[in-house]
Amino acid sequence: MNPSVNYYNSKKYCPSCREYVRFLQSMDESFCVACGSKVRLFSTADRQAFLDGLKADKETRKNKRVS
């Protein structure tokens, strides 16, 4: 059985380092391995692109139902 997620290669965005980095996960937060700052899943630009993609998909599905 092969896991679909490789936790050893996972990366999150560190605003202090301004790049995607390896991280340490606690129960509530994730921290950059390099500098110790809190990390988040996406950079601001990637987050906006992700949300725009979701919005476009929603509009596409909405238009298909109306036909």
Buried (B, 14 or more C-beta within 10 A) or exposed (E): EEEEEEEEEEEBBBEEBEEBBBBEEEEEEBBBEEEEBEBBEBBEEEEEEEEEEEEEEEEEEEEEEEE
